[in-house]
Amino acid sequence: MSQDSRLENALTNLVDGLSSAADTGCSVVLYGSAARGDWDNARSDVNLLVVIDDPSPEHLAKLTPAVTAWHDSGFTPPLLIGRHEWRHATDVFPIELTDMQLAHRVLLGSDPLSGLVVSMADLRRALESELRGKLMRLRQAYVRFHGQRPTLGGFAVASVSELLVLLRCSAVLLGRNPGLTADSVIDSLATEIGTGADSIREVARHRRDNEWSCSTEMFADYIEAIRRISDLVDITPTGAS
């Protein structure tokens, strides 16, 4: 059985189980790499969101058999949130919601993303926080493991999938179409990132390679590229304070 067939069969079983168990309204959404067509069995999680009308412990417990079977098949359990909570989450999950809006598949129920509007001010603030935090952690690794290529490679590949999410949302903030691939999102910001775009592209190409060694020079270019996009997000006007 191919990886895609295995995933689709597991999704069908999960959705059937949730549909049978939930005696209240329930939506299931696939997002992330599987929704973009970039899923890899060896490295990628399968990102699922379950939005349920009644998230009380009594109703959640009814979902246990379906979620347990999904988890026992080797997949990460889905995120669960109440529908009322979800409708009021655009200000606290602006990055996650924006990324879902770019690529998602509704597997069960109504589309919980329909009609939701993310404030660009909330998105800008969250992006700057995440980018600045990532920049500090990577600088810490650069100083501590300077010249240690395998270790720097490990830090780089561990960070790049999340970075691509931040870059996709940064492109949205700037009014650009990031596309669905790593190359397309990097291209959408290449002018601002400058020569560092090549370093992000190279790290992204190795994101499924646990043994990749990154030169000190490339790692330096990588973190400088993140600094540039962080600075750009910082000064991007959103029309709100």
KAPE-V955988 format. One record per residue. N is the residue number from 1. SS is DSSP state (alpha for helix, beta for strand, coil for the rest). D_LAST is the distance of its C-alpha to the last C-alpha in Angstrom with 2 decimals. Layout:
BEGIN
n->N ss->SS d_last->D_LAST
n->N ss->SS d_last->D_LAST
END
This chain:
BEGIN
n->1 ss->coil d_last->52.25
n->2 ss->coil d_last->49.41
n->3 ss->alpha d_last->46.04
n->4 ss->alpha d_last->44.45
n->5 ss->alpha d_last->47.25
n->6 ss->alpha d_last->46.93
n->7 ss->alpha d_last->43.20
n->8 ss->alpha d_last->43.73
n->9 ss->alpha d_last->46.60
n->10 ss->alpha d_last->44.62
n->11 ss->alpha d_last->41.71
n->12 ss->alpha d_last->44.26
n->13 ss->alpha d_last->45.84
n->14 ss->alpha d_last->42.56
n->15 ss->alpha d_last->41.43
n->16 ss->alpha d_last->44.94
n->17 ss->alpha d_last->44.89
n->18 ss->alpha d_last->41.52
n->19 ss->alpha d_last->42.52
n->20 ss->alpha d_last->45.77
n->21 ss->alpha d_last->44.34
n->22 ss->coil d_last->41.32
n->23 ss->coil d_last->42.59
n->24 ss->coil d_last->39.12
n->25 ss->coil d_last->36.73
n->26 ss->beta d_last->35.57
n->27 ss->beta d_last->33.66
n->28 ss->beta d_last->34.13
n->29 ss->beta d_last->31.94
n->30 ss->beta d_last->32.83
n->31 ss->beta d_last->30.09
n->32 ss->coil d_last->29.81
n->33 ss->alpha d_last->32.70
n->34 ss->alpha d_last->35.25
n->35 ss->alpha d_last->33.31
n->36 ss->alpha d_last->32.81
n->37 ss->coil d_last->36.53
n->38 ss->coil d_last->36.04
n->39 ss->coil d_last->37.37
n->40 ss->coil d_last->39.88
n->41 ss->coil d_last->42.05
n->42 ss->coil d_last->42.48
n->43 ss->coil d_last->38.86
n->44 ss->coil d_last->36.43
n->45 ss->coil d_last->35.40
n->46 ss->coil d_last->35.48
n->47 ss->beta d_last->32.11
n->48 ss->beta d_last->32.54
n->49 ss->beta d_last->30.41
n->50 ss->beta d_last->32.28
n->51 ss->beta d_last->30.55
n->52 ss->beta d_last->32.97
n->53 ss->coil d_last->33.15
n->54 ss->coil d_last->34.71
n->55 ss->coil d_last->33.60
n->56 ss->coil d_last->35.95
n->57 ss->alpha d_last->38.17
n->58 ss->alpha d_last->41.16
n->59 ss->alpha d_last->39.85
n->60 ss->alpha d_last->38.33
n->61 ss->alpha d_last->41.75
n->62 ss->coil d_last->43.29
n->63 ss->coil d_last->41.32
n->64 ss->alpha d_last->42.83
n->65 ss->alpha d_last->45.84
n->66 ss->alpha d_last->43.91
n->67 ss->alpha d_last->41.19
n->68 ss->alpha d_last->43.92
n->69 ss->alpha d_last->45.94
n->70 ss->alpha d_last->42.94
n->71 ss->alpha d_last->42.24
n->72 ss->alpha d_last->45.96
n->73 ss->coil d_last->45.92
n->74 ss->coil d_last->43.69
n->75 ss->coil d_last->40.22
n->76 ss->coil d_last->37.09
n->77 ss->coil d_last->36.68
n->78 ss->coil d_last->33.98
n->79 ss->beta d_last->30.72
n->80 ss->beta d_last->31.09
n->81 ss->beta d_last->28.60
n->82 ss->beta d_last->29.12
n->83 ss->alpha d_last->28.18
n->84 ss->alpha d_last->26.27
n->85 ss->alpha d_last->24.33
n->86 ss->alpha d_last->23.72
n->87 ss->alpha d_last->22.26
n->88 ss->coil d_last->19.60
n->89 ss->coil d_last->18.90
n->90 ss->coil d_last->16.44
n->91 ss->coil d_last->13.54
n->92 ss->coil d_last->15.90
n->93 ss->coil d_last->17.86
n->94 ss->alpha d_last->15.69
n->95 ss->alpha d_last->17.83
n->96 ss->alpha d_last->21.05
n->97 ss->alpha d_last->20.47
n->98 ss->alpha d_last->19.55
n->99 ss->alpha d_last->22.65
n->100 ss->alpha d_last->24.77
n->101 ss->alpha d_last->23.86
n->102 ss->alpha d_last->25.15
n->103 ss->coil d_last->28.49
n->104 ss->beta d_last->29.97
n->105 ss->beta d_last->33.25
n->106 ss->beta d_last->33.80
n->107 ss->beta d_last->37.04
n->108 ss->beta d_last->37.44
n->109 ss->coil d_last->36.14
n->110 ss->coil d_last->33.35
n->111 ss->coil d_last->30.38
n->112 ss->coil d_last->27.61
n->113 ss->coil d_last->25.04
n->114 ss->coil d_last->25.99
n->115 ss->coil d_last->23.38
n->116 ss->coil d_last->20.56
n->117 ss->coil d_last->17.26
n->118 ss->coil d_last->14.76
n->119 ss->coil d_last->11.08
n->120 ss->alpha d_last->10.30
n->121 ss->alpha d_last->6.88
n->122 ss->alpha d_last->9.36
n->123 ss->alpha d_last->11.91
n->124 ss->alpha d_last->10.36
n->125 ss->alpha d_last->9.68
n->126 ss->alpha d_last->13.18
n->127 ss->alpha d_last->14.81
n->128 ss->alpha d_last->14.01
n->129 ss->alpha d_last->15.32
n->130 ss->alpha d_last->18.37
n->131 ss->alpha d_last->19.16
n->132 ss->alpha d_last->19.02
n->133 ss->alpha d_last->21.16
n->134 ss->alpha d_last->23.58
n->135 ss->alpha d_last->23.88
n->136 ss->alpha d_last->24.87
n->137 ss->alpha d_last->27.40
n->138 ss->alpha d_last->28.96
n->139 ss->alpha d_last->29.29
n->140 ss->alpha d_last->31.01
n->141 ss->alpha d_last->33.40
n->142 ss->alpha d_last->34.01
n->143 ss->alpha d_last->35.13
n->144 ss->alpha d_last->37.13
n->145 ss->coil d_last->38.87
n->146 ss->coil d_last->39.09
n->147 ss->coil d_last->42.02
n->148 ss->coil d_last->42.52
n->149 ss->alpha d_last->42.09
n->150 ss->alpha d_last->42.58
n->151 ss->alpha d_last->40.09
n->152 ss->alpha d_last->37.43
n->153 ss->alpha d_last->38.16
n->154 ss->alpha d_last->37.64
n->155 ss->alpha d_last->34.21
n->156 ss->alpha d_last->33.23
n->157 ss->alpha d_last->34.50
n->158 ss->alpha d_last->33.09
n->159 ss->alpha d_last->29.54
n->160 ss->alpha d_last->29.62
n->161 ss->alpha d_last->29.44
n->162 ss->alpha d_last->26.12
n->163 ss->alpha d_last->24.99
n->164 ss->alpha d_last->25.99
n->165 ss->alpha d_last->23.77
n->166 ss->alpha d_last->20.77
n->167 ss->alpha d_last->21.96
n->168 ss->alpha d_last->22.41
n->169 ss->alpha d_last->18.88
n->170 ss->alpha d_last->17.68
n->171 ss->alpha d_last->19.92
n->172 ss->alpha d_last->18.42
n->173 ss->alpha d_last->14.90
n->174 ss->coil d_last->16.73
n->175 ss->coil d_last->18.57
n->176 ss->coil d_last->21.84
n->177 ss->coil d_last->24.58
n->178 ss->coil d_last->25.28
n->179 ss->coil d_last->28.61
n->180 ss->coil d_last->30.33
n->181 ss->coil d_last->31.94
n->182 ss->alpha d_last->31.04
n->183 ss->alpha d_last->32.33
n->184 ss->alpha d_last->30.36
n->185 ss->alpha d_last->26.95
n->186 ss->alpha d_last->27.93
n->187 ss->alpha d_last->29.18
n->188 ss->alpha d_last->25.92
n->189 ss->coil d_last->24.22
n->190 ss->alpha d_last->27.41
n->191 ss->alpha d_last->26.56
n->192 ss->alpha d_last->23.55
n->193 ss->alpha d_last->25.38
n->194 ss->coil d_last->28.53
n->195 ss->coil d_last->31.75
n->196 ss->alpha d_last->30.11
n->197 ss->alpha d_last->29.96
n->198 ss->alpha d_last->33.68
n->199 ss->alpha d_last->33.32
n->200 ss->alpha d_last->30.85
n->201 ss->alpha d_last->33.25
n->202 ss->alpha d_last->36.18
n->203 ss->alpha d_last->34.69
n->204 ss->alpha d_last->33.74
n->205 ss->alpha d_last->37.35
n->206 ss->coil d_last->38.58
n->207 ss->coil d_last->36.22
n->208 ss->coil d_last->39.26
n->209 ss->coil d_last->41.51
n->210 ss->coil d_last->41.83
n->211 ss->coil d_last->44.12
n->212 ss->coil d_last->42.18
n->213 ss->coil d_last->42.26
n->214 ss->coil d_last->39.47
n->215 ss->coil d_last->40.38
n->216 ss->alpha d_last->38.59
n->217 ss->alpha d_last->37.70
n->218 ss->alpha d_last->36.15
n->219 ss->alpha d_last->34.16
n->220 ss->alpha d_last->32.86
n->221 ss->alpha d_last->31.86
n->222 ss->alpha d_last->30.20
n->223 ss->alpha d_last->27.93
n->224 ss->alpha d_last->27.20
n->225 ss->alpha d_last->26.15
n->226 ss->alpha d_last->23.66
n->227 ss->alpha d_last->22.37
n->228 ss->alpha d_last->21.93
n->229 ss->alpha d_last->19.96
n->230 ss->alpha d_last->17.78
n->231 ss->alpha d_last->17.12
n->232 ss->alpha d_last->16.47
n->233 ss->alpha d_last->13.89
n->234 ss->alpha d_last->12.16
n->235 ss->alpha d_last->11.96
n->236 ss->coil d_last->11.49
n->237 ss->coil d_last->9.07
n->238 ss->coil d_last->7.84
n->239 ss->coil d_last->7.02
n->240 ss->coil d_last->3.79
n->241 ss->coil d_last->0.00
END
